[in-house]
Amino acid sequence: MRPSSLSLTQLLIGVLTAQVLLLGTQVHAQETIDWRTEADLDKQLQLTFDLTWEEVPLRDGLMRLGQTQRVAIFLDRRVDPDQTMKMAFTNERLELGLQRIAAQLGIGMARVGDVIYLGPTDTASRLPTVAELQAQFAKSSGYPKAVKLLDRKKYRWPKLSTPEAILTEVATHHGLRWSNLDAVIKHDLWPAVDFPPLKTTEYLSIVLAGYHASYRFNKTDDGVELQLVSIPDDLSLTRVHQYAGNHDEAIEKIQHLFPEIKVQSDGKRQLAVTGPQQVQEQIAKLLRGSTARNTVVMPGEKRYTLNVEQLPLGPVLNALEQQLGMKFDVPDGVKEALTQRVSFSVKTVGMTGLLDAVFKGTDFTYEIREDKIVVSKKP
């Protein structure tokens, strides 16, 4: 009888949690949260959490998750906020959990400034790059009013705000105006939102994302106007990274992880990287000596529980091939070193969490490439 009693208790807790979320939405929506930002947000996204959603409305679940983790989450207007979600997270890294939510919904996830955006995949894949390009355009425009869009400001709006009013307020505050707002923006009533400090270029990119739109600056006789345009399919973003180490080795590592990226060296202290903003951030981490990784989370990702005590890494990888359904690609020069013994313990983690545990504390790292896992020595 005890298992049945436990299940009933869990069911009651799930129902009560959903009711609290529904009843508390109006109150919490107006609260100002001390959102995590910058390095604090980076750290929080790598920490683990436990959570069970039992038929919880998407918007309510995301709101509560964001508040408890102090991570700002913005849901695109094109995603049904009332659809119910059933998901379980146990000892899950927050970033991976958010990616799993997006994968379950068939949408994408992106980070713009210190806000996590969830929306259609094509928009999510471009949005960080759009926001960064807008910051570059504002900085190089030569228009003092446009340059002010780079200032960080805390933005929020109350329940039942309209996107027209939100966008008009921003333009008016900066002494600008929109030339074609009515032609692009549909009349909506939006829920209350509170953001961490953002550049106005980032804020505008997030607000306009739901229309797959961006903007450009136009000089007129009496000032500067903002014109709404569609987010282009092809975006080219080049950033110069300062790096005093060996450029040939750095370029090899970058192109190993991100083969689609173009990298040029000045032969001294600068690497010019052309690629999307998400990759630029990973490359910046790599050049600082941190771990950079290119991963994709699929809906319904399998969970793994495993304990290993002082076993050689080679046989562990051989055994994992059957569990993962993927082959480990180990270069000849690396195979001889796989006698290193490893110990780790994981519980209900995804494939990335499992592999992170396998290679932690070893001389090796890995990269997931379609149907194989490439193993290489750490730099």
PyMOL commands that set and color helices and strands:
alter all, ss='L'
color gray80, all
select helices_A, chain A and resi 2-28+38-46+58-69+94-105+121-140+144-150+163-173+181-184+200-209+247-257+277-287+313-324+332-335+351-359
alter helices_A, ss='H'
color red, helices_A
select strands_A, chain A and resi 48-57+72-75+84-93+108-112+115-119+152-157+177-178+193-199+213-220+223-230+238-242+262-265+270-274+304-312+327-329+341-349+364-369+372-377
alter strands_A, ss='S'
color yellow, strands_A
deselect
rebuild
show_as cartoon
